[in-house]
């Protein structure tokens, strides 16, 4: 087995008296699509913020190679974060900017390219994602699906080693959800990056994931390929596979 892209060991995190993560350990596979799933409020979003360096755990370790985000200096954390692409639930685009300016923004912010180089790279990515010719358009003119593609182009423009998707299909209709699922796979194939998706979407998880980690009450119930989930007899895994309790969608927010 190759070394994990991210190695998490015994991570805990509390907010006041509420312990959200209770000793989480998992390996995220390099160059694969990794899903982290769980009901709302049970720790997956907090884990996402720890993996991206936005929170520090109270204890435990989060290793990117030899660097532990739990103990690294802020400058080292920022260096690791420059190797990440982030696609937020709402896209988080700047409506005052053009499409191309949105895509190029990380390159300007981190001083990674001159204006002409940044434009060329943005145009190339937009073309790869079926958005050729959109570079100079205003973001306010875009459809929801187009905004997702622009957000993905911005996440990929820094040639990330890891791309994070935060609840990418929440609130979307089935057609647009399918398009976003295709974008996740396309992102991994286009970049070769490790992909980490935080989600409660059962169908997308089983259909797209190379590895699934189920978080329940702040702990890892199971972490493995979809085949292990289908073979598991753990009751919490069964509830996931069956679509949740009492007829409700699995992990509905």
Number of C-alpha atoms within 10 A of each C-alpha: 4 6 11 17 20 20 18 22 16 16 23 21 23 14 9 7 6 8 15 20 25 17 16 20 18 18 19 24 20 18 18 21 23 26 29 26 27 28 20 14 14 19 24 28 19 18 26 19 14 20 23 21 19 15 15 21 23 14 16 20 22 28 20 15 11 7 16 18 26 20 16 15 11 11 9 13 18 15 11 18 19 17 13 20 26 21 23 17 16 16 20 13 20 15 12 11 16 19 30 25 23 22 30 26 19 20 22 14 9 11 9 14 16 10 12 9 13 22 18 13 20 27 23 15 22 24 15 13 18 11 17 13 12 18 20 12 14 17 22 14 12 14 10 13 15 16 19 25 22 28 23 26 29 28 26 26 21 22 16 21 20 27 26 24 22 21 19 23 22 15 11 13 9 10 9 15 18 13 14 20 18 13 17 21 15 14 21 18 13 14 17 17 22 24 29 25 22 22 23 26 22 18 12 17 22 18 10 18 21 18 23 25 25 22 22 20 16 23 20 21 16 18 20 18 16 18 12 14 21 12 10 14 10 11 10 17 20 15 14 21 16 13 18 18 11 8 8 9 15 21 20 13 9
